[in-house]
Amino acid sequence: MTNLGNLTLSHFEAMQHEQRVTLSESEINTMFKDTMYRVFDQVFEEAKQHSTNMREAAARIGIKRHAEALNYRGLS
């Protein structure tokens, strides 16, 4: 999830650049905090449901999302 934090902040930076908007530090902190809490909750629930650790749960979620994206694009 540490890497996710870095990726999330990079995404916010790219979003600002693409949309030509400037977010305040407070807005970015709020978006970041909301995202990290939401992701933690998703990973925690996945770990509970499958009786596994957080690392494996995060990997399971990532693999599912990747498969969904491939399917959505008709590549599966």
N, C-alpha and C positions, 0 to 999 in steps of 0.2 A: 504494500500500500504506500510505501515511501516513494517508490517510483511513480505511482499514480499521482501523488501530490505534485511532482515535478511536471508530469504530462498535463495535468489539469491547469496549472499556471501557464504553461506554454500555450495551451488551447485558448485560454482567456486572452492572452497576448495576441495571438493570431486573429481571434474574433474581433478584437478592438481594431486591429490593422485593416482587416477586410471590410468591416462596417464603418470605418472611419469615425469611430466614437472613442471617447476617453472616459474610462471609468475611474472613479475615485478609489483610493486605497481601501476605504471602508466598504465600498460596493464589491470590490474584488475579494476582500476578506470574507464578506457575508456569503458570496457565491461559492467560494472555496470551502468554507465551513459547511455549508448546506450539502455540497457535493460529497465531501469526505464522510459526513455523518450518514448520508443516504447509502453510499457504497459500503461503508462498514456494516450497516444494518443488513444489506443484501448478502454480504459475505458471511456474516455471523449466522443468519438464517439458513443459508446453504450448508454451512458446517454443521449446524444442529440437525437439519433434516437428514443429512447423509452420514452423521456420526464421524466426521472427519475434522482435520485441523483447518485453520483459516487459510493457510497457503494452498492446500489442495482445493478448498472451496473456491478461492479466487480463480484458480486455474480452471476449474469446472465451469464457472460462470463465463470466463473468457472464451473457452472453447465453444460453449453454447452460443454465445453472441457471434462468434466468428462463423459458425455453421449457419446461423440465421441470416447473416449478411450475405453469405454465398448463395443460400437458397433464394433470398430476395432478389438477387441479381441473376438468378437462373444459372448459376455456375456449379450447383451441387449435383 
